Amino acid sequence: MGALLRPWLPSGPAPLPALRPRRAPRLVSKDGRCNIELVHGERLAFFLVDVWTAVVEIRWRFVLLLVVLAFTGSWFFFSLLWYWIARSNGDLESQNPTEGHARCIENVHGLTTAFLYSLETQTTIGYGGRTLTGHCGGSVALLVLQSLVGLFINCFMCGVVLAKLSLPRKRARTVAFSDRAVICLKKGRLCLLLRVANLRKTLLIGSHIYGKLVRGCSTADGEALILDQVDVNFTVDAGKDNLFFVCPLTLYHVIDRASPFYELSADTLPLQDFELVVFLDGTAESTSSTCQVRTSYTPQEVMWGHTFLPIISKTKTGKYRVDFSNFSRSVPVNTPHCAVCFCADVEQTVSSCKHLHKPQKQGIDNPGFMENNPDLQGRRRIRNWTSLFRIDFL
């Protein structure tokens, strides 16, 4: 029980001043964005393979610019075609049409009026000043084509706007993780704890939480792995799947021999180079859309020997109140200095207890059997008197 009797507190031994913690760039930011850059790739080819997803994922400023360019570009393009039809038929003022000339389009005398007619046709405004006469077959075909193109542009842009408004990432922003993680004792085990809270009253159905430890290492063949991933299991007292996510939950990971944090200690933790990425998957109750929330913790954001402050209380009226001012706050507590010594002391204690308290088999007398055997009854009386004498003697 050496580790249990030597708790680590913040006032304990500090790391050597010559060693400084290594600050590597984050793979996943605190708000869940991935720090990945793709180079020497055909971005235009990737864009054309899945245009819909590419348009939905771009920023709002580019979506609005795309809407303006799509509509104005189509109006101007078709205005050139209308201008060409009017010019081919001799309807322009510069061509001096005769008094009985049969026009293809009324009141289209130049490029400006052709643009106005194109806008009125595609937006179905219909001021009545410029109309199609029907004397030209090409003008009728162009009218049908522009109507179909305008309908397609309207549907596509409305779908993009609605899809961006209903993105699951918006729901994911209403789920918050604590700014730090802590390592302390929980139910007699050394655990890594963090908090997660749902900021909406609507639940996340089928919530599942898990983690990945990302670090650099080398294989037995000498291959350097920059982003090696190791599974980190998180759970709550009620399990790890289908969480009842109605109030903030404290998630914990048991640091045992199977844990990737088993060889850490209070002194070596700030000097490590890893990133703990935590994922929360769930389905929004109101929209039935699945979403994923991500965050990450660096060694500098993991507090050894701390525990979170309580945040849930009950009012006099019977309501449960959550104080988010203490959501990420922690206080120092007695904690073993390292996971290896703690697990060794626990195993030694358990083995010694098993050695001292060996189970002994005890028989049960059958009263009916004793009544039918007078010799055994006499032996039992002698044994009872002997036990009484031993108790009085002690």
C-alpha positions in Angstrom: 0.0 0.0 0.0 3.0 2.3 -0.5 1.3 4.3 -3.3 -1.9 4.7 -1.3 0.0 6.0 1.7 2.0 8.4 -0.5 -0.6 10.6 -2.2 0.5 13.0 -4.8 -0.5 16.7 -4.4 0.3 19.7 -6.5 2.8 20.7 -3.9 4.8 17.6 -4.5 8.1 17.3 -6.4 8.2 19.4 -9.6 9.8 18.2 -12.9 13.3 19.1 -13.7 13.6 22.7 -15.1 15.8 21.5 -17.9 13.0 19.4 -19.3 10.2 21.2 -21.0 6.9 19.8 -22.2 6.7 19.3 -25.9 3.8 21.2 -27.6 2.9 19.5 -30.8 0.2 20.9 -33.1 -3.3 19.6 -32.5 -4.8 17.0 -34.8 -8.3 17.9 -33.6 -9.1 21.3 -32.2 -11.3 21.9 -29.1 -14.3 22.5 -31.3 -13.8 19.3 -33.3 -12.1 20.6 -36.5 -9.4 18.4 -37.9 -6.0 19.9 -38.7 -5.4 18.1 -42.0 -4.0 19.6 -45.2 -4.3 17.7 -48.5 -1.5 18.6 -50.9 -0.7 17.6 -54.5 -4.3 16.5 -55.0 -6.7 17.2 -57.9 -9.1 19.3 -55.9 -11.2 20.1 -59.0 -11.6 16.4 -59.7 -12.7 15.7 -56.2 -15.2 18.6 -56.4 -16.7 17.3 -59.6 -17.1 13.8 -58.3 -19.4 14.9 -55.5 -20.7 18.4 -56.3 -23.6 18.3 -53.9 -21.4 17.5 -50.8 -18.7 20.0 -51.9 -21.3 22.8 -52.2 -23.0 22.0 -48.9 -19.7 21.9 -47.0 -18.3 25.3 -48.3 -18.8 28.4 -46.2 -21.9 30.6 -46.2 -20.1 33.5 -48.0 -19.2 31.2 -50.9 -22.7 29.8 -51.0 -24.2 33.3 -51.3 -21.7 34.1 -53.9 -22.6 31.0 -55.8 -26.3 31.8 -55.7 -25.7 35.3 -57.1 -23.4 34.0 -59.9 -25.7 31.2 -60.8 -28.7 33.4 -61.3 -27.1 36.4 -62.9 -24.9 34.2 -65.0 -27.9 32.3 -66.4 -29.8 35.5 -67.0 -26.9 37.0 -68.9 -26.2 33.8 -70.9 -29.8 33.5 -72.1 -30.0 37.3 -72.8 -27.2 36.7 -75.4 -29.3 34.0 -77.0 -32.4 36.2 -77.1 -30.3 39.0 -78.5 -29.0 36.7 -81.2 -32.5 35.5 -82.1 -33.7 39.2 -82.3 -30.7 40.2 -84.4 -31.1 37.2 -86.7 -34.8 38.1 -87.3 -34.0 41.8 -87.8 -35.9 43.1 -84.7 -33.2 45.5 -83.4 -33.6 49.2 -83.8 -30.2 49.5 -85.5 -31.5 47.2 -88.2 -34.4 49.6 -89.1 -37.2 47.1 -89.3 -40.1 47.9 -91.6 -43.6 48.8 -90.3 -45.1 45.4 -91.1 -42.1 43.4 -89.9 -43.1 40.2 -87.9 -41.0 40.3 -84.8 -39.9 37.2 -82.7 -40.0 39.2 -79.5 -41.8 42.4 -78.9 -40.0 45.4 -77.4 -36.5 43.8 -77.6 -34.4 46.4 -79.3 -30.9 45.8 -77.8 -28.8 43.9 -75.4 -30.2 45.7 -72.3 -33.8 44.9 -73.2 -32.8 41.3 -74.1 -31.3 41.0 -70.6 -34.5 42.3 -69.0 -36.6 39.9 -71.1 -34.3 37.0 -70.0 -34.8 38.0 -66.3 -38.5 38.3 -66.6 -38.7 34.9 -68.4 -36.7 32.9 -65.8 -38.3 34.6 -62.8 -41.8 34.5 -64.3 -42.3 38.2 -63.5 -44.1 39.1 -66.8 -44.4 42.8 -66.8 -46.2 42.6 -70.1 -44.1 45.0 -72.1 -41.9 42.4 -73.7 -43.7 39.3 -75.0 -43.0 36.3 -77.3 -44.9 36.5 -80.5 -44.6 32.9 -81.6 -43.5 33.6 -85.2 -40.1 32.0 -84.6 -39.7 28.4 -83.7 -36.3 28.9 -82.1 -37.6 31.4 -79.7 -40.2 28.9 -78.4 -37.6 26.2 -77.9 -35.3 28.7 -76.1 -38.2 29.7 -73.8 -38.7 26.1 -72.8 -35.0 25.5 -72.2 -34.6 28.6 -70.1 -37.6 27.7 -68.0 -36.2 24.3 -67.3 -32.7 25.6 -66.4 -34.2 28.2 -64.1 -36.3 25.6 -62.3 -33.2 23.4 -61.8 -31.2 26.3 -60.4 -34.0 27.2 -58.0 -34.3 23.6 -56.7 -30.5 23.2 -56.4 -29.9 26.4 -54.5 -33.0 26.0 -52.2 -31.7 22.5 -51.4 -28.2 23.8 -50.6 -29.6 26.4 -48.2 -31.9 24.0 -46.4 -29.2 21.4 -46.2 -26.7 23.9 -44.6 -29.4 25.1 -42.2 -30.1 21.5 -41.0 -26.5 20.3 -40.8 -25.9 18.0 -37.8 -22.8 20.1 -36.9 -25.2 22.8 -35.6 -26.7 20.3 -33.2 -23.2 19.1 -32.2 -22.3 22.7 -31.1 -24.9 22.3 -28.3 -22.8 19.5 -26.7 -19.9 20.7 -24.6 -16.9 18.9 -23.2 -14.9 20.1 -20.2 -11.9 22.2 -20.9 -9.6 19.8 -19.0 -9.5 16.2 -17.9 -8.4 15.0 -14.5 -6.8 11.9 -13.0 -7.8 10.8 -9.5 -9.2 7.8 -7.6 -12.7 6.7 -8.3 -14.2 3.7 -6.4 -10.8 2.5 -5.4 -9.4 2.7 -9.0 -7.1 5.2 -10.7 -9.2 6.8 -13.5 -9.0 9.6 -16.0 -12.2 11.7 -15.9 -13.8 14.3 -18.1 -17.2 15.9 -18.4 -19.7 16.2 -21.2 -23.0 18.2 -21.2 -26.0 18.5 -23.4 -27.0 22.2 -23.6 -30.5 21.5 -25.0 -33.4 19.9 -23.3 -34.0 17.5 -26.2 -32.0 14.3 -25.8 -29.4 12.6 -28.0 -30.8 9.1 -28.6 -28.5 6.1 -28.6 -25.4 8.1 -27.5 -22.1 6.3 -27.6 -18.8 7.7 -26.5 -15.3 6.4 -27.1 -11.7 7.8 -27.4 -8.6 7.5 -29.5 -5.1 8.2 -28.2 -3.0 9.6 -31.1 0.7 9.6 -30.6 3.9 9.0 -32.5 5.8 5.8 -32.1 8.1 3.3 -34.0 7.3 -0.3 -34.9 9.6 -3.3 -34.4 10.7 -2.9 -38.0 11.8 0.7 -37.4 8.9 2.3 -39.2 8.0 5.7 -37.8 4.2 6.1 -37.2 3.4 9.8 -36.8 -0.4 9.3 -36.1 -0.6 5.9 -34.3 -4.1 5.4 -32.9 -4.9 3.4 -29.7 -8.5 2.8 -28.5 -9.4 4.4 -25.2 -12.7 3.1 -23.6 -14.8 5.5 -21.6 -17.8 4.6 -19.5 -20.2 6.0 -16.9 -21.7 4.2 -13.9 -24.7 3.2 -16.1 -22.5 1.9 -19.0 -21.1 3.4 -22.2 -23.9 2.9 -24.8 -27.4 4.4 -24.9 -26.6 7.1 -22.4 -29.4 8.9 -20.6 -28.0 12.3 -21.7 -30.4 14.5 -19.7 -27.8 16.1 -17.5 -24.0 16.5 -17.5 -22.2 13.2 -17.3 -18.7 12.4 -15.8 -17.0 9.9 -18.1 -14.1 7.9 -16.8 -11.4 5.6 -18.1 -9.8 3.1 -15.7 -6.0 3.2 -15.8 -5.0 -0.4 -15.5 -2.5 -2.7 -17.2 -4.5 -2.6 -20.4 -4.7 1.2 -20.5 -2.3 3.2 -22.7 -1.8 5.5 -19.7 -0.5 2.8 -17.5 3.1 3.9 -17.5 2.4 7.5 -16.8 3.1 9.3 -13.6 2.6 12.8 -12.1 6.1 13.8 -13.2 6.2 12.3 -16.7 2.7 13.4 -17.8 3.5 17.0 -18.8 6.5 15.7 -20.8 4.5 13.4 -23.0 3.6 14.0 -26.6 0.1 12.6 -27.3 -3.4 13.8 -28.0 -6.5 12.2 -26.5 -9.4 12.6 -29.0 -12.9 11.9 -27.6 -15.9 11.2 -29.7 -19.6 11.3 -28.9 -22.1 9.9 -31.5 -25.8 10.3 -31.1 -29.1 10.9 -32.9 -31.0 14.1 -32.4 -34.4 13.5 -31.0 -36.2 16.3 -32.8 -34.7 15.8 -36.3 -33.6 12.1 -36.2 -30.3 13.2 -37.7 -27.0 11.6 -36.5 -24.2 13.8 -35.3 -20.8 13.4 -33.9 -19.1 15.7 -31.4 -15.3 15.7 -31.1 -12.7 17.3 -28.9 -9.2 16.6 -27.8 -6.9 16.9 -24.8 -3.2 17.4 -24.7 -1.0 16.4 -21.8 -1.0 20.0 -20.6 -4.8 19.8 -20.3 -4.8 16.7 -18.1 -4.6 17.5 -14.4 -3.0 14.8 -12.3 -4.4 14.7 -8.7 -7.5 16.7 -9.3 -11.2 16.0 -9.3 -14.2 17.9 -10.7 -16.4 20.1 -8.5 -20.0 19.0 -8.1 -22.4 20.9 -10.4 -25.8 19.2 -9.9 -28.0 20.2 -6.9 -31.7 20.0 -6.0 -33.8 23.1 -5.2 -36.5 23.4 -2.6 -39.1 23.2 -5.2 -37.9 19.8 -6.3 -36.1 20.8 -9.5 -32.6 19.7 -10.5 -30.2 22.6 -11.1 -27.0 22.5 -13.0 -24.3 25.1 -12.3 -22.2 25.4 -15.4 -19.8 27.7 -13.6 -18.1 24.7 -12.1 -18.3 22.6 -15.2 -14.6 22.6 -15.9 -13.3 23.5 -12.5 -11.3 21.0 -10.4 -9.7 20.8 -6.9 -6.7 18.9 -5.7 -7.2 15.6 -4.0 -5.1 12.8 -2.7 -3.9 10.7 -5.6 -1.3 8.0 -6.1 1.9 9.3 -7.8 1.9 6.7 -10.6 -0.3 4.1 -12.1 2.3 1.3 -11.9 3.0 1.5 -8.2 -0.7 1.9 -7.4 -1.7 -1.2 -9.4 1.2 -3.1 -7.8 0.2 -2.2 -4.3 -3.5 -3.0 -5.0 -2.5 -6.5 -6.3 -0.2 -7.1 -3.3 -3.0 -6.1 -0.9 -5.5 -8.4 -2.6 -3.1 -11.3 -2.6 -2.2 -10.9 1.1 -5.9 -10.7 2.0 -6.6 -13.9 0.2 -3.7 -15.6 2.0 -4.9 -14.5 5.4 -8.5 -15.3 4.9 -8.6 -18.7 3.3 -12.1 -20.2 3.0 -12.7 -23.1 5.3 -15.3 -25.8 4.7 -17.9 -26.1 7.4 -20.3 -29.0 7.7 -24.0 -28.9 8.6 -25.3 -31.3 11.3 -28.4 -33.3 10.5 -30.7 -33.2 13.6 -32.4 -36.4 12.6 -29.2 -38.2 12.2 -28.0 -37.1 15.7 -31.2 -38.2 17.3 -30.8 -41.8 16.0 -27.1 -42.0 17.1 -26.5 -41.7 20.9 -22.7 -42.0 20.5 -22.6 -38.9 18.2 -24.8 -37.0 20.6 -22.3 -37.5 23.4 -19.4 -36.4 21.2 -21.2 -33.3 20.3 -21.8 -32.4 23.9 -18.1 -32.8 24.7 -17.2 -30.6 21.7 -19.6 -27.9 22.8 -18.2 -27.9 26.4 -14.7 -27.7 25.0 -15.6 -24.7 22.9 -17.1 -22.9 25.8 -14.0 -23.6 27.9 -11.8 -22.1 25.2 -13.9 -19.0 24.9 -13.8 -18.4 28.7 -10.1 -19.0 28.7 -9.5 -16.4 26.0 
